[in-house]
Amino acid sequence: MTANLSFPTLLETFFTGRLVRQQQASPHTIASYRDTFCLLLRFAQQRFNKAPLALTLADLDAPVISTFLD
């Protein structure tokens, strides 16, 4: 199922479905995730020269995430 969904759709589902509905995360937790994803998307945008909307889940593999965290 996730193979057919775009990365932006998956990300939105994570925030609205997982964090808000299932986990009932606090606004501070949601803001922290939001800020971290913004940093990650900016990093990936520079690395791949792609707009965040053009990124795919495959673009954000383990080596990219490791480099981002470094």
Secondary structure as GFF3:
##gff-version 3
##sequence-region A 1 70
A	DSSP	three_ten_helix	2	4	.	.	.	ID=ss1
A	DSSP	alpha_helix	7	13	.	.	.	ID=ss2
A	DSSP	pi_helix	14	22	.	.	.	ID=ss3
A	DSSP	alpha_helix	27	48	.	.	.	ID=ss4
A	DSSP	three_ten_helix	52	54	.	.	.	ID=ss5
A	DSSP	three_ten_helix	57	59	.	.	.	ID=ss6
A	DSSP	alpha_helix	62	69	.	.	.	ID=ss7
###
